[in-house]
Amino acid sequence: MGAFKRTNLILFKRKRFVLGGFISLLFVDFLQLLIPKIVQFVIDDLSNGCLTDSALFKYLGALIGITLSIAFFRFLWRFFIVGNALNIERELRAIFYTKLLTLHKKFFDNSKTGDLMAHANNDISAVRMIYGFGFIAFFDALILTITALFFMTDIDFKLTIYAIIPLPIISIVITFLGKETHKRFKEAQNSFSDLSGVTQESFSGIRVIKSYVREAFDYKKFSNISNEVLEKNVNVAKVFGLFFPSMTMIIGFATAIIIYFGGSGAVLGRISLGEFVAFTTYIGLLSWPMVAIGWIINIYQRGKASMERINKILDVEPEIKDLPNAKPLEAERCNIKFENVGFKYDNGLEAIKNLSFEANAGEKIAILGRTGSGKSTIINLLCRMYDNDSGTISINGNEIKDLTLKSLRDLISLVPQETFLFSDSISNNIDYSQKSSGFREIEEISKTAGIYENIISFPEKFETKLGEKGVNLSGGQKQRLAIARALLKDSPILILDDSLSAVDTETEKEIWDNLKPTLSNKTVIIITHRISSIVDCDKIFVLDNGTIVEEGTHKTLLGNRSFYYDIYEKQQLEKKISEGEEVKNG
């Protein structure tokens, strides 16, 4: 039961519900077994010619009372056990979600969203079935078997021994089919994760699929994986399907034995006719536990396979976490220092090599470089999305690894390269940090970010609901909304990671003019390809293959006529060509 250690702790906290459900089941099964006994008395009284009207009404009243009591206690065990299982599902899902929030970026880099969604839905639901109907079936079968055997032995011990002769065959069937079910269900869940991943990826990339007219290809890929899921689940069903014929066959053998020996005993007078009828009824009642065994094994093996998959996630240790002696840092001005920093990805790519630079409060610095030169990696290291392999990164003389993650990230307002917006209102997206003093501040921030006019043009203005990832906004609108969100957070460090690439140069200049009054005490880091964005920066660092190849002001770097100068000349040429095309088309 090691796989269920976490869920059993949740179960223990709610043991009163389990106890209430168990007692209700006990009453239901005991009352069910009284019915054959009453039938036995009726038949024996009838056979002996001593069944009176008053006795008949007494038996009838007892049967009605038992039936009503069974209905009441069945409601109770469903309320206690099924309700408890739903609460376990909720708590396990909360534990799983909370765990994901603590995990490092590298984990998500190597995990598929669809796979994680399959864990959060299908796997957790399979675990819930164990603590719901799995518990019910197990306890019901156990109690019913024990009490039925008690009543059977009370009628005829020898006949009971004959009845249970086929039962050892059940243990053989359970051992073989149980292991096979576990293996095949794990394969089925893995294939379902693949299906979830492909589906999620296709929906996210639907624009690309349509623009390349790849609907048929994408459907074929989906269909192949869907067929694989079907095949894996059919394999599970084949094994599970063997349980019921096997149990039915064993019950049939037991019934045949009882009819032969029990019938002989009734004819010879060793047991009464009523006892024989009651005994065969108890055998019939035992058919449910026999069938339930297959169901229980199926639910258990499915739940165990799913719990093992969930545990693999829950057992992952976050690589980025607070050190035991981590301390919080609060500051209105921040000086950042990289000293001989090195970082290598898991694939062996050395992204940053012996990197050193400083960015002081009130300065606006830029990091320029080609795609893949390591620009965004610097930001990920500063925010501790990854930890540097060598060297030190410090803020106001404090190494960032010695700071609590919360306080470190509170110091930074980041506008990432890939803008992400939530499926919520525009105002809630801007105020995601929950630091606004009111709606008026949200409005003013949106004006500073150059997005206000766009927002008020929408019918619902700031209450406009955004689609997934802000799909109903243009690229430039999304970027400016993300800038507004970062400005409202009002951290002493502002990082703009290629965050104005989707706006034209005129709009970009307007935004920078709006931003200048708000940046006087902030440490501003700009990651960009566009030199026009950084001509007034205090420092510009030119990055290539993870190292700084040039640094200085715009004027100084142009005078060097090196790497920076080449990029500048190329961009100026592209600008002239673009302007020429506009004039020609105009």
Rosetta blueprint (number, residue, H / E / L):
1 M L
2 G H
3 A H
4 F H
5 K H
6 R H
7 T H
8 N H
9 L H
10 I H
11 L H
12 F H
13 K H
14 R L
15 K H
16 R H
17 F H
18 V H
19 L H
20 G H
21 G H
22 F H
23 I H
24 S H
25 L H
26 L H
27 F H
28 V H
29 D H
30 F H
31 L H
32 Q H
33 L H
34 L H
35 I H
36 P H
37 K H
38 I H
39 V H
40 Q H
41 F H
42 V H
43 I H
44 D H
45 D H
46 L H
47 S H
48 N L
49 G L
50 C L
51 L L
52 T L
53 D H
54 S H
55 A H
56 L H
57 F H
58 K H
59 Y H
60 L H
61 G H
62 A H
63 L H
64 I H
65 G H
66 I H
67 T H
68 L H
69 S H
70 I H
71 A H
72 F H
73 F H
74 R H
75 F H
76 L H
77 W H
78 R H
79 F H
80 F H
81 I H
82 V H
83 G H
84 N H
85 A H
86 L H
87 N H
88 I H
89 E H
90 R H
91 E H
92 L H
93 R H
94 A H
95 I H
96 F H
97 Y H
98 T H
99 K H
100 L H
101 L H
102 T H
103 L L
104 H L
105 K H
106 K H
107 F H
108 F H
109 D H
110 N L
111 S L
112 K L
113 T H
114 G H
115 D H
116 L H
117 M H
118 A H
119 H H
120 A H
121 N H
122 N H
123 D H
124 I H
125 S H
126 A H
127 V H
128 R H
129 M H
130 I H
131 Y H
132 G H
133 F H
134 G H
135 F H
136 I H
137 A H
138 F H
139 F H
140 D H
141 A H
142 L H
143 I H
144 L H
145 T H
146 I H
147 T H
148 A H
149 L H
150 F H
151 F H
152 M H
153 T H
154 D H
155 I H
156 D L
157 F H
158 K H
159 L H
160 T H
161 I H
162 Y H
163 A H
164 I L
165 I L
166 P L
167 L L
168 P H
169 I H
170 I H
171 S H
172 I H
173 V H
174 I H
175 T H
176 F H
177 L H
178 G H
179 K H
180 E H
181 T H
182 H H
183 K H
184 R H
185 F H
186 K H
187 E H
188 A H
189 Q H
190 N H
191 S H
192 F H
193 S H
194 D H
195 L H
196 S H
197 G H
198 V H
199 T H
200 Q H
201 E H
202 S H
203 F H
204 S H
205 G L
206 I H
207 R H
208 V H
209 I H
210 K H
211 S H
212 Y L
213 V L
214 R L
215 E H
216 A H
217 F H
218 D H
219 Y H
220 K H
221 K H
222 F H
223 S H
224 N H
225 I H
226 S H
227 N H
228 E H
229 V H
230 L H
231 E H
232 K H
233 N H
234 V H
235 N H
236 V H
237 A H
238 K H
239 V H
240 F H
241 G H
242 L H
243 F H
244 F H
245 P H
246 S H
247 M H
248 T H
249 M H
250 I H
251 I H
252 G H
253 F H
254 A H
255 T H
256 A H
257 I H
258 I H
259 I H
260 Y H
261 F H
262 G H
263 G H
264 S H
265 G H
266 A H
267 V H
268 L H
269 G L
270 R L
271 I L
272 S L
273 L H
274 G H
275 E H
276 F H
277 V H
278 A H
279 F H
280 T H
281 T H
282 Y H
283 I H
284 G H
285 L H
286 L H
287 S H
288 W H
289 P H
290 M H
291 V H
292 A H
293 I H
294 G H
295 W H
296 I H
297 I H
298 N H
299 I H
300 Y H
301 Q H
302 R H
303 G H
304 K H
305 A H
306 S H
307 M H
308 E H
309 R H
310 I H
311 N H
312 K H
313 I H
314 L H
315 D L
316 V L
317 E L
318 P L
319 E L
320 I L
321 K L
322 D L
323 L L
324 P L
325 N L
326 A L
327 K E
328 P L
329 L L
330 E L
331 A L
332 E L
333 R L
334 C L
335 N L
336 I E
337 K E
338 F E
339 E E
340 N E
341 V E
342 G E
343 F E
344 K E
345 Y L
346 D L
347 N L
348 G L
349 L L
350 E E
351 A E
352 I E
353 K E
354 N E
355 L E
356 S E
357 F E
358 E E
359 A E
360 N L
361 A L
362 G L
363 E L
364 K E
365 I E
366 A E
367 I E
368 L E
369 G E
370 R L
371 T L
372 G L
373 S L
374 G L
375 K H
376 S H
377 T H
378 I H
379 I H
380 N H
381 L H
382 L H
383 C L
384 R L
385 M L
386 Y L
387 D L
388 N L
389 D L
390 S E
391 G E
392 T E
393 I E
394 S E
395 I E
396 N L
397 G L
398 N E
399 E E
400 I H
401 K H
402 D H
403 L E
404 T L
405 L H
406 K H
407 S H
408 L H
409 R H
410 D H
411 L L
412 I E
413 S E
414 L E
415 V E
416 P L
417 Q L
418 E L
419 T L
420 F L
421 L L
422 F L
423 S L
424 D L
425 S E
426 I H
427 S H
428 N H
429 N H
430 I H
431 D L
432 Y L
433 S L
434 Q L
435 K L
436 S L
437 S L
438 G L
439 F H
440 R H
441 E H
442 I H
443 E H
444 E H
445 I H
446 S H
447 K H
448 T H
449 A L
450 G L
451 I L
452 Y H
453 E H
454 N H
455 I H
456 I H
457 S L
458 F L
459 P L
460 E L
461 K H
462 F H
463 E H
464 T L
465 K E
466 L L
467 G L
468 E H
469 K H
470 G H
471 V L
472 N L
473 L L
474 S L
475 G H
476 G H
477 Q H
478 K H
479 Q H
480 R H
481 L H
482 A H
483 I H
484 A H
485 R H
486 A H
487 L H
488 L H
489 K H
490 D L
491 S L
492 P L
493 I E
494 L E
495 I E
496 L E
497 D E
498 D L
499 S L
500 L L
501 S L
502 A L
503 V L
504 D L
505 T H
506 E H
507 T H
508 E H
509 K H
510 E H
511 I H
512 W H
513 D H
514 N H
515 L H
516 K H
517 P H
518 T H
519 L L
520 S L
521 N L
522 K L
523 T E
524 V E
525 I E
526 I E
527 I E
528 T E
529 H L
530 R L
531 I H
532 S H
533 S H
534 I L
535 V L
536 D L
537 C L
538 D L
539 K E
540 I E
541 F E
542 V E
543 L E
544 D E
545 N L
546 G L
547 T E
548 I E
549 V E
550 E E
551 E E
552 G E
553 T L
554 H H
555 K H
556 T H
557 L H
558 L H
559 G H
560 N H
561 R L
562 S L
563 F H
564 Y H
565 Y H
566 D H
567 I H
568 Y H
569 E H
570 K H
571 Q H
572 Q H
573 L H
574 E H
575 K H
576 K H
577 I H
578 S H
579 E H
580 G H
581 E H
582 E H
583 V H
584 K H
585 N H
586 G L
